[in-house]
């Protein structure tokens, strides 16, 4: 986990809620510029070194190990890119902007579609009956039962474990790039550029370095990083205990605390995901740099009273079983037996 700079303050006499809770996070939303540069550059350097080592090692098992490591480092670098897009780190730095825009193109998350869809997600997190832009669709029991068989199959397909496992194809190549470009070619021209760059680079690697270089240097890392990213995004808002509200009852700070999880991880995975598991705090104040999220949780007691999930097999299965929102029981449930 990243080093922290501690902020000491007196414990509040009363429980913080609403706007007061958001205001309490503001001291942590101050970037430490040197740390931002250090974490971004060291992560980028580690990623480049890991990808380079894949092509230098002659043994397939060693290639496979560094291929997995490269995928994990791609996740960390994406989380840093994600913070930059929120203006939490390195805002107004022309150099950082060039690096981040290039990285977004390289990993099939071009700035135009990511910024638009992710900002919408933050402003409408856990709202029922709003467009599912930037998030997995949520249907109520009644809505699901009113769907045609084809609509049900498509709805369940988007939330299926295999669809999320194959996030490289469905979420990034198709969802982020192809679909966005086809929907608005002018607005999302960079989505087409990202696809062209990605497949051109893939072809160049195969032609110049061979299929093994492409397999271990591109396919496996992209597949791993995309699957992890797709699952994290799913589980952080689709977990046992999550709540959803209609638009009239929705409140920003309540959705952050009740509809965004704290994902318990090992120190290794916290580092690889750049603290994205502190997702409830990130949704409460997206301007807090990733390396200050643990500090905020430690410093504000209300942030410690949170719904959790983890990367354990049991919790992963529990998250995947959730399909539709049942307003009567105020919980997510499966679809088995709904017709009856």
PyMOL commands that set and color helices and strands:
alter all, ss='L'
color gray80, all
select helices_A, chain A and resi 18-24+26-28+33-56+60-85+94-106+111-124+141-146+149-158+161-165+167-183+189-209+211-235+247-249+252-258+267-272+279-284+290-299+301-304+313-320
alter helices_A, ss='H'
color red, helices_A
select strands_A, chain A and resi 139-140+262-264+308-310+324-326+331-333
alter strands_A, ss='S'
color yellow, strands_A
deselect
rebuild
show_as cartoon
